Amino acid sequence: MTKEELAIHITRAMYKDRRNLESFNAYQAIKSYFLDLEMADLIGIASQYGIYVS
């Protein structure tokens, strides 16, 4: 899984029930933030949302 794919999976898990424009803007901001993180940090965050990276 690439860093970008992992960032998208985490962001989708965080915003899965929110479907309005304000949530979409927050979704984009969070995804952008995640892309700036190191892969090890993303893996740690992903595990908190039940996303496991092999």
Secondary structure, DSSP 8 states (H G I E B T S, - for coil): --HHHHHHHHHHHHTTT--SHHHHHHHHHHHHHHHHS-HHHHHHHHHHTT----
